Amino acid sequence: MDSATIKERLKKEMVENSNVANARLLLDKLQDNCFQSCIQKPGTSLSSSDQTCFTNCIDKYIQAWNTVNNSYINKIRQMQNGA
């Protein structure tokens, strides 16, 4: 295996590890923020309003994450094309 192949494999592995770390971070923040915002009376089950709030919170958080992520990727592409 040549050094270029090894380098590309390492880059791909680093990106994958970064993506996994980002996904974990998103899930941790999502759970913390949405739980605190939506679950008024923690217990053995969730009320329908708690479930609805939690689902809406998750949807909004993921949409915001995707918007920021897409903007970041576009900025990196612009920088690469301009360099």
N, CA, C and O atoms as a GROMACS GRO file, in nm:
protein
  332
    1MET      N    1   0.085  -0.118   0.000
    1MET     CA    2   0.000   0.000   0.000
    1MET      C    3   0.089   0.124   0.000
    1MET      O    4   0.181   0.134   0.082
    2ASP      N    5   0.064   0.216  -0.089
    2ASP     CA    6   0.148   0.335  -0.099
    2ASP      C    7   0.106   0.441   0.003
    2ASP      O    8   0.000   0.430   0.064
    3SER      N    9   0.188   0.542   0.020
    3SER     CA   10   0.163   0.645   0.122
    3SER      C   11   0.039   0.729   0.091
    3SER      O   12  -0.028   0.774   0.183
    4ALA      N   13   0.010   0.751  -0.036
    4ALA     CA   14  -0.109   0.829  -0.072
    4ALA      C   15  -0.236   0.755  -0.029
    4ALA      O   16  -0.331   0.817   0.019
    5THR      N   17  -0.237   0.625  -0.048
    5THR     CA   18  -0.353   0.544  -0.008
    5THR      C   19  -0.369   0.546   0.144
    5THR      O   20  -0.480   0.559   0.195
    6ILE      N   21  -0.259   0.533   0.213
    6ILE     CA   22  -0.264   0.535   0.360
    6ILE      C   23  -0.312   0.671   0.409
    6ILE      O   24  -0.394   0.680   0.500
    7LYS      N   25  -0.262   0.777   0.347
    7LYS     CA   26  -0.303   0.913   0.384
    7LYS      C   27  -0.452   0.933   0.363
    7LYS      O   28  -0.521   0.987   0.450
    8GLU      N   29  -0.504   0.890   0.249
    8GLU     CA   30  -0.647   0.904   0.221
    8GLU      C   31  -0.731   0.822   0.318
    8GLU      O   32  -0.836   0.867   0.363
    9ARG      N   33  -0.685   0.704   0.350
    9ARG     CA   34  -0.757   0.619   0.445
    9ARG      C   35  -0.761   0.684   0.582
    9ARG      O   36  -0.865   0.682   0.648
   10LEU      N   37  -0.650   0.741   0.626
   10LEU     CA   38  -0.646   0.810   0.755
   10LEU      C   39  -0.736   0.932   0.757
   10LEU      O   40  -0.806   0.957   0.855
   11LYS      N   41  -0.736   1.010   0.648
   11LYS     CA   42  -0.823   1.127   0.640
   11LYS      C   43  -0.969   1.086   0.649
   11LYS      O   44  -1.048   1.149   0.720
   12LYS      N   45  -1.004   0.979   0.577
   12LYS     CA   46  -1.142   0.931   0.580
   12LYS      C   47  -1.181   0.885   0.720
   12LYS      O   48  -1.292   0.913   0.766
   13GLU      N   49  -1.092   0.815   0.787
   13GLU     CA   50  -1.119   0.768   0.923
   13GLU      C   51  -1.134   0.885   1.020
   13GLU      O   52  -1.220   0.881   1.108
   14MET      N   53  -1.051   0.989   1.004
   14MET     CA   54  -1.062   1.106   1.090
   14MET      C   55  -1.195   1.178   1.069
   14MET      O   56  -1.257   1.222   1.166
   15VAL      N   57  -1.238   1.190   0.946
   15VAL     CA   58  -1.367   1.255   0.916
   15VAL      C   59  -1.481   1.174   0.978
   15VAL      O   60  -1.572   1.230   1.039
   16GLU      N   61  -1.475   1.042   0.962
   16GLU     CA   62  -1.580   0.957   1.019
   16GLU      C   63  -1.584   0.970   1.171
   16GLU      O   64  -1.692   0.979   1.229
   17ASN      N   65  -1.467   0.970   1.235
   17ASN     CA   66  -1.462   0.985   1.381
   17ASN      C   67  -1.516   1.120   1.424
   17ASN      O   68  -1.585   1.131   1.525
   18SER      N   69  -1.485   1.223   1.347
   18SER     CA   70  -1.536   1.356   1.377
   18SER      C   71  -1.687   1.360   1.363
   18SER      O   72  -1.756   1.421   1.445
   19ASN      N   73  -1.739   1.297   1.259
   19ASN     CA   74  -1.884   1.293   1.239
   19ASN      C   75  -1.954   1.222   1.354
   19ASN      O   76  -2.060   1.265   1.400
   20VAL      N   77  -1.896   1.112   1.400
   20VAL     CA   78  -1.955   1.038   1.512
   20VAL      C   79  -1.952   1.125   1.638
   20VAL      O   80  -2.050   1.129   1.713
   21ALA      N   81  -1.841   1.192   1.662
   21ALA     CA   82  -1.831   1.280   1.779
   21ALA      C   83  -1.933   1.393   1.772
   21ALA      O   84  -1.995   1.427   1.872
   22ASN      N   85  -1.950   1.452   1.654
   22ASN     CA   86  -2.049   1.558   1.637
   22ASN      C   87  -2.191   1.508   1.659
   22ASN      O   88  -2.273   1.577   1.719
   23ALA      N   89  -2.220   1.388   1.611
   23ALA     CA   90  -2.353   1.330   1.631
   23ALA      C   91  -2.379   1.306   1.779
   23ALA      O   92  -2.489   1.331   1.828
   24ARG      N   93  -2.279   1.257   1.850
   24ARG     CA   94  -2.295   1.235   1.995
   24ARG      C   95  -2.318   1.366   2.067
   24ARG      O   96  -2.402   1.376   2.157
   25LEU      N   97  -2.243   1.468   2.028
   25LEU     CA   98  -2.260   1.600   2.089
   25LEU      C   99  -2.400   1.653   2.064
   25LEU      O  100  -2.465   1.706   2.154
   26LEU      N  101  -2.446   1.638   1.940
   26LEU     CA  102  -2.582   1.682   1.906
   26LEU      C  103  -2.685   1.611   1.992
   26LEU      O  104  -2.774   1.674   2.047
   27LEU      N  105  -2.674   1.480   2.003
   27LEU     CA  106  -2.771   1.404   2.081
   27LEU      C  107  -2.768   1.441   2.228
   27LEU      O  108  -2.872   1.452   2.292
   28ASP      N  109  -2.648   1.461   2.283
   28ASP     CA  110  -2.638   1.501   2.424
   28ASP      C  111  -2.704   1.637   2.448
   28ASP      O  112  -2.782   1.652   2.542
   29LYS      N  113  -2.672   1.733   2.364
   29LYS     CA  114  -2.730   1.867   2.380
   29LYS      C  115  -2.881   1.864   2.357
   29LYS      O  116  -2.957   1.928   2.428
   30LEU      N  117  -2.920   1.789   2.256
   30LEU     CA  118  -3.061   1.778   2.223
   30LEU      C  119  -3.139   1.721   2.341
   30LEU      O  120  -3.243   1.775   2.379
   31GLN      N  121  -3.089   1.613   2.397
   31GLN     CA  122  -3.158   1.550   2.510
   31GLN      C  123  -3.164   1.644   2.630
   31GLN      O  124  -3.268   1.658   2.693
   32ASP      N  125  -3.052   1.707   2.661
   32ASP     CA  126  -3.049   1.798   2.776
   32ASP      C  127  -3.144   1.916   2.757
   32ASP      O  128  -3.227   1.945   2.843
   33ASN      N  129  -3.130   1.984   2.644
   33ASN     CA  130  -3.210   2.104   2.620
   33ASN      C  131  -3.358   2.074   2.608
   33ASN      O  132  -3.441   2.141   2.669
   34CYS      N  133  -3.391   1.974   2.528
   34CYS     CA  134  -3.533   1.943   2.507
   34CYS      C  135  -3.597   1.883   2.632
   34CYS      O  136  -3.714   1.910   2.660
   35PHE      N  137  -3.523   1.803   2.705
   35PHE     CA  138  -3.578   1.747   2.828
   35PHE      C  139  -3.610   1.857   2.927
   35PHE      O  140  -3.718   1.860   2.986
   36GLN      N  141  -3.514   1.948   2.947
   36GLN     CA  142  -3.535   2.057   3.042
   36GLN      C  143  -3.648   2.149   2.999
   36GLN      O  144  -3.722   2.201   3.083
   37SER      N  145  -3.662   2.170   2.868
   37SER     CA  146  -3.765   2.260   2.818
   37SER      C  147  -3.904   2.199   2.819
   37SER      O  148  -4.003   2.270   2.838
   38CYS      N  149  -3.912   2.069   2.798
   38CYS     CA  150  -4.043   2.008   2.770
   38CYS      C  151  -4.099   1.921   2.881
   38CYS      O  152  -4.221   1.910   2.894
   39ILE      N  153  -4.017   1.860   2.959
   39ILE     CA  154  -4.066   1.766   3.059
   39ILE      C  155  -4.089   1.839   3.190
   39ILE      O  156  -3.996   1.864   3.267
   40GLN      N  157  -4.214   1.874   3.214
   40GLN     CA  158  -4.249   1.954   3.330
   40GLN      C  159  -4.256   1.872   3.459
   40GLN      O  160  -4.214   1.918   3.565
   41LYS      N  161  -4.307   1.750   3.448
   41LYS     CA  162  -4.322   1.664   3.566
   41LYS      C  163  -4.266   1.526   3.534
   41LYS      O  164  -4.340   1.436   3.493
   42PRO      N  165  -4.134   1.508   3.552
   42PRO     CA  166  -4.075   1.377   3.522
   42PRO      C  167  -4.141   1.267   3.604
   42PRO      O  168  -4.170   1.285   3.722
   43GLY      N  169  -4.162   1.156   3.541
   43GLY     CA  170  -4.224   1.042   3.608
   43GLY      C  171  -4.199   0.916   3.528
   43GLY      O  172  -4.101   0.907   3.453
   44THR      N  173  -4.287   0.820   3.544
   44THR     CA  174  -4.267   0.692   3.476
   44THR      C  175  -4.312   0.696   3.331
   44THR      O  176  -4.277   0.608   3.252
   45SER      N  177  -4.388   0.798   3.294
   45SER     CA  178  -4.432   0.812   3.155
   45SER      C  179  -4.444   0.960   3.121
   45SER      O  180  -4.445   1.046   3.209
   46LEU      N  181  -4.453   0.988   2.990
   46LEU     CA  182  -4.467   1.125   2.943
   46LEU      C  183  -4.611   1.154   2.905
   46LEU      O  184  -4.680   1.069   2.849
   47SER      N  185  -4.655   1.274   2.936
   47SER     CA  186  -4.788   1.314   2.891
   47SER      C  187  -4.783   1.339   2.741
   47SER      O  188  -4.675   1.351   2.683
   48SER      N  189  -4.898   1.346   2.679
   48SER     CA  190  -4.901   1.371   2.534
   48SER      C  191  -4.844   1.509   2.501
   48SER      O  192  -4.780   1.526   2.398
   49SER      N  193  -4.868   1.607   2.588
   49SER     CA  194  -4.812   1.741   2.562
   49SER      C  195  -4.660   1.740   2.577
   49SER      O  196  -4.590   1.808   2.502
   50ASP      N  197  -4.608   1.664   2.673
   50ASP     CA  198  -4.463   1.650   2.687
   50ASP      C  199  -4.404   1.583   2.564
   50ASP      O  200  -4.300   1.626   2.514
   51GLN      N  201  -4.468   1.479   2.515
   51GLN     CA  202  -4.419   1.408   2.396
   51GLN      C  203  -4.419   1.499   2.274
   51GLN      O  204  -4.324   1.501   2.197
   52THR      N  205  -4.528   1.576   2.257
   52THR     CA  206  -4.537   1.668   2.144
   52THR      C  207  -4.429   1.774   2.152
   52THR      O  208  -4.361   1.802   2.053
   53CYS      N  209  -4.412   1.833   2.268
   53CYS     CA  210  -4.310   1.935   2.289
   53CYS      C  211  -4.172   1.878   2.260
   53CYS      O  212  -4.092   1.942   2.192
   54PHE      N  213  -4.144   1.760   2.312
   54PHE     CA  214  -4.013   1.698   2.294
   54PHE      C  215  -3.986   1.670   2.146
   54PHE      O  216  -3.876   1.696   2.097
   55THR      N  217  -4.085   1.618   2.077
   55THR     CA  218  -4.071   1.589   1.933
   55THR      C  219  -4.046   1.718   1.855
   55THR      O  220  -3.958   1.722   1.769
   56ASN      N  221  -4.124   1.822   1.884
   56ASN     CA  222  -4.106   1.951   1.814
   56ASN      C  223  -3.969   2.011   1.844
   56ASN      O  224  -3.904   2.066   1.755
   57CYS      N  225  -3.926   2.000   1.968
   57CYS     CA  226  -3.796   2.052   2.008
   57CYS      C  227  -3.684   1.980   1.932
   57CYS      O  228  -3.592   2.044   1.880
   58ILE      N  229  -3.693   1.850   1.925
   58ILE     CA  230  -3.593   1.771   1.853
   58ILE      C  231  -3.591   1.811   1.706
   58ILE      O  232  -3.484   1.832   1.649
   59ASP      N  233  -3.707   1.822   1.645
   59ASP     CA  234  -3.715   1.860   1.503
   59ASP      C  235  -3.650   1.996   1.478
   59ASP      O  236  -3.573   2.012   1.384
   60LYS      N  237  -3.681   2.093   1.563
   60LYS     CA  238  -3.625   2.228   1.546
   60LYS      C  239  -3.474   2.227   1.567
   60LYS      O  240  -3.400   2.292   1.493
   61TYR      N  241  -3.429   2.153   1.667
   61TYR     CA  242  -3.286   2.147   1.697
   61TYR      C  243  -3.210   2.086   1.580
   61TYR      O  244  -3.103   2.135   1.542
   62ILE      N  245  -3.262   1.978   1.523
   62ILE     CA  246  -3.197   1.912   1.410
   62ILE      C  247  -3.198   2.002   1.287
   62ILE      O  248  -3.099   2.007   1.214
   63GLN      N  249  -3.309   2.072   1.263
   63GLN     CA  250  -3.313   2.167   1.150
   63GLN      C  251  -3.208   2.276   1.166
   63GLN      O  252  -3.139   2.311   1.071
   64ALA      N  253  -3.195   2.329   1.286
   64ALA     CA  254  -3.095   2.432   1.311
   64ALA      C  255  -2.955   2.376   1.293
   64ALA      O  256  -2.869   2.441   1.232
   65TRP      N  257  -2.930   2.257   1.344
   65TRP     CA  258  -2.800   2.191   1.329
   65TRP      C  259  -2.767   2.174   1.181
   65TRP      O  260  -2.655   2.203   1.139
   66ASN      N  261  -2.862   2.127   1.102
   66ASN     CA  262  -2.840   2.105   0.959
   66ASN      C  263  -2.812   2.237   0.887
   66ASN      O  264  -2.727   2.241   0.798
   67THR      N  265  -2.883   2.343   0.924
   67THR     CA  266  -2.861   2.473   0.863
   67THR      C  267  -2.719   2.523   0.890
   67THR      O  268  -2.650   2.569   0.800
   68VAL      N  269  -2.678   2.514   1.014
   68VAL     CA  270  -2.543   2.558   1.052
   68VAL      C  271  -2.438   2.470   0.982
   68VAL      O  272  -2.339   2.521   0.930
   69ASN      N  273  -2.460   2.340   0.983
   69ASN     CA  274  -2.366   2.247   0.920
   69ASN      C  275  -2.353   2.275   0.771
   69ASN      O  276  -2.241   2.278   0.718
   70ASN      N  277  -2.464   2.295   0.702
   70ASN     CA  278  -2.460   2.324   0.558
   70ASN      C  279  -2.388   2.456   0.530
   70ASN      O  280  -2.312   2.466   0.433
   71SER      N  281  -2.412   2.556   0.612
   71SER     CA  282  -2.344   2.685   0.596
   71SER      C  283  -2.194   2.668   0.616
   71SER      O  284  -2.114   2.726   0.542
   72TYR      N  285  -2.157   2.590   0.714
   72TYR     CA  286  -2.015   2.565   0.741
   72TYR      C  287  -1.949   2.493   0.624
   72TYR      O  288  -1.839   2.530   0.582
   73ILE      N  289  -2.014   2.392   0.571
   73ILE     CA  290  -1.960   2.318   0.457
   73ILE      C  291  -1.947   2.408   0.336
   73ILE      O  292  -1.846   2.403   0.265
   74ASN      N  293  -2.047   2.491   0.310
   74ASN     CA  294  -2.040   2.585   0.197
   74ASN      C  295  -1.925   2.684   0.214
   74ASN      O  296  -1.857   2.716   0.117
   75LYS      N  297  -1.903   2.731   0.336
   75LYS     CA  298  -1.794   2.825   0.362
   75LYS      C  299  -1.660   2.757   0.336
   75LYS      O  300  -1.571   2.817   0.276
   76ILE      N  301  -1.644   2.634   0.379
   76ILE     CA  302  -1.520   2.561   0.356
   76ILE      C  303  -1.497   2.542   0.206
   76ILE      O  304  -1.385   2.557   0.158
   77ARG      N  305  -1.602   2.508   0.134
   77ARG     CA  306  -1.589   2.491  -0.012
   77ARG      C  307  -1.549   2.621  -0.080
   77ARG      O  308  -1.466   2.621  -0.171
   78GLN      N  309  -1.607   2.731  -0.036
   78GLN     CA  310  -1.571   2.861  -0.092
   78GLN      C  311  -1.425   2.894  -0.066
   78GLN      O  312  -1.355   2.945  -0.153
   79MET      N  313  -1.380   2.863   0.054
   79MET     CA  314  -1.241   2.889   0.089
   79MET      C  315  -1.146   2.802   0.007
   79MET      O  316  -1.040   2.848  -0.036
   80GLN      N  317  -1.185   2.677  -0.014
   80GLN     CA  318  -1.101   2.587  -0.094
   80GLN      C  319  -1.095   2.630  -0.240
   80GLN      O  320  -0.990   2.622  -0.303
   81ASN      N  321  -1.206   2.675  -0.293
   81ASN     CA  322  -1.212   2.719  -0.433
   81ASN      C  323  -1.138   2.851  -0.452
   81ASN      O  324  -1.083   2.877  -0.560
   82GLY      N  325  -1.137   2.933  -0.351
   82GLY     CA  326  -1.071   3.062  -0.362
   82GLY      C  327  -0.922   3.055  -0.336
   82GLY      O  328  -0.847   3.147  -0.370
   83ALA      N  329  -0.879   2.946  -0.275
   83ALA     CA  330  -0.735   2.934  -0.241
   83ALA      C  331  -0.651   2.888  -0.357
   83ALA      O  332  -0.529   2.874  -0.343
   0.00000   0.00000   0.00000
